[in-house]
Amino acid sequence: MANFVQTIQNIFKIEELRQRILFTLGILIVVRLGSHITLPGIDVAALTASNQDAASNTLFGLFDLFVGGAFSNAAIFALGIMPYITSSIIFQLAGVVIPEIQKMQKEGEEGRRKINQYTRYGTVLISALQGWGVSIKLAYQQTSGGVHVVPDSGFMFTVTTIFLLAAGTVFMMWLGEQISERGIGNGISLIIFIGIIARLPGSLWQEWLLIQAGSRHWLVELIVIVLFVAIVAAVILVTMGARRIPVQYAKRQVGRKVYGGTTQYIPLRVNTAGVMPIIFAQALMFIPNTVLSFFPESQFIITLARWFNHDSFVYATFYFAMIVFFTYFYTAIIFNPKDIAENMKKQGGFIPGIRPGNHTSEYIDSILTRITLPGSIFLGLVAIMPTFITNIFNVSSGFAHFFGGTSLLIMVGVALDTLQQIESHLLMRHYDGFMKSGKIKGRAGFGGM
C-alpha cells in the first residue's frame, strides 16, 4: 500500500506525465458531458418513460453499453466511437480478401497512414447511415401510453439528427486521437472504457439499496464481491499470459560491424483475439430478440424470446459455442504464421531445431492452435459468467455485466495498457513503477483488448 501511494506521488512529480493525465481526464469529462446532451426535437420526459418500458436484451442494449448510456439518452454522442471501430474492423477483414488493402498493410508507415485515412472516410459514411437508422427508431419510439418521443418527426428532424450524430462521432474520433498523441493510453479504447465504467457506480448503488431494503443479505454480497475480485484476477492472468517462442538470429558482418547473434522471443498470447470474439458472438446472439421485438406478442414469440434471453441455458450454450468458433476465426485473421516465418527468414532468424520457411510456419501454427483452445474456452466462460451470477446470486443484470463479457475484458485490457504507459514514464525518470519487480504488460489498441 505504501509503495502504491509513493507511486501516485511520483506520477504527479513528473510534469509531463501530470499534464498528460490531466489532459486525458479533461477529454474524458467532455465525452461524458456529450453523452447527456439530448438531440433537438426530442421530448425528454417521453424518452425517459419509453426507456423504462424498453428491453435491454437487444442489439440496442449492447450498443448502449459501449456508449455509456448515450444511446438511451438520445444524446449527440449516441453513436459513440462504434462507427470508427466498425470501419476499422471492416478494413482489417478486407485486408484478407482484397489484395490492394493487403499491399497497403505491408507498406509500413505510409500504408498505415492510407488505411487510417480510408478508415476515417468509412467512419463518416457508417455514422451517417447509423444516424439515419437512429432517426427512424426515435421517430417511431413511444411510451406505453402512446406518447411519441419525437413530437414532430419531419424531414428537418431526420437531417438534423443524421448531421449531429455523424458530427458527434467524428468529434469523438478526434478526441480519441488527441488522447493518444497528447494524453496517456489509447484514446479510442479509453473512450469505450469510460462509457462502460460510468455504469458501475449506479450498479453498486442499486446493490446497496437492495441490502438496505433487506432483499439481499450482506454475506451474499460479500461473497459476490470476493468472486468479482477472483474473476478480475483470472482475466488479468489470461490477458497477460503468453507462450514465448525463442528465435535465434545468425551473426552477419556488415563492414566492420557484426549484427545478429542474439536470441529474441515471439510472444504468442493465450488470448490473441482479445475481446472481438465476444463482440461478434454477442451481436449475433442479440439479433433474435431484436427481430422478435418488432413482432406482436404471441405465445410462440414469448417462448422464443425466453429461449434467447441472456439468463437462459439455451442462450449460454449457443453463446459459448460461438465464442470458441470466433476466437479461432479472428485469431486466424489477425495472426498469419506464414508472414512471421517469411520475415524471420529474411532477417536471418530461425527457431532452434526448426527449419526456416514452411516448417517454421507449421510449427508456429501448431502452437497457436493449441494455446488458442484454452484461451477460447476461458473467453466463453467469462462471457457466460453474468448469466450464472444473475441466476445463482440474484444479482441485478446491470451489476452482473461487470462479472464478465465485453465489459470486464475491455476494462481489464484498457487498464493494463494505460498502467503500462504510466509505468514506462516512471521508469524513464528513474522512479519505481507499480511493481518493483517486473513490468505491467498492456494491450495496445481496441483489437488487442
C-alpha angles and dihedrals in degrees: 000000000000090000091052092051090048090051091052089051091049091052092060092044090066106077097203093049092045091052092048093051094047091047090051092049090049092053092048090052089054089051092053093047091053089053090066101045104101122218115256119264096035127123101228094197092052091045091054092048093048091049090056089055095045125094120239095204093089138085087269089059090051090049091049090053093061095046096048097245095312091121094055088045090054086228129168087254092050093124092048117187093315096106088058091049090048092050091048092051091048092054091043091054092041089059088069096056105023113070094202093058091042088054091051090051089059096047094085121222095352091052092048090051091054093047091048090052092050089047090057091050089050090050092057092049094046094046091050091051092045090046089055089051092049091051090054092047092050092046091057097036115109141159125259086261092059098255111146119231090218110045093191110030098174134139094284092054090053094048093045093048094049092048096046095045093048091046090048091053093047090048091051090048089054091047090052091052090049090054091050092050103036104015137050126278132008107317099210092048093047092053090055090043094054091048091056097041091050088074094055099080092051092048092050090049090053090052090051091051090052090054092048091049091052093243092117128039114230091231091059089049090051091052089049092052092048089049090050091053091048092050091049090051091050092049091050090049094052093040091056095037117111141161110232116214113199117231120194119205117206120232117257130177122223109183106312095336125092118213130190127015091127134115120232132173136234107216110215106193121220087225101039094154094055117195097332097095090057092049092050094045094044092050091052094044091053093053096081094054091041091054093042091053089068094057127080113263117263134155091262093050091046091051093050091047090051091052092053096041112124093244097052127105092231091055092048093049096050091040092054094048093049092050092054089050095046091047091061091039096052093040089055090052100048099036120053114184091194092060090048091050093047093049091048091051093049091051094047095252129141140172110247110257094011124098116235120254123026094004090057091047092050091047093052091044093052092051092046091051092051097048092043091063096065088039092054093046090050091049090051092050092048091049095053094040093095088058092057093042090054094047099041103037098024090233117171113263091240093059093037090062089070091060094071149329124068095333097060097038093050092046093050095042095049093043092052092047093049093046089049091056092047090049091050090056091049094049092048088056091047095251126135114260128219089286123038091209122045130357134268109249113212135192116243119222135351097289091056098050 
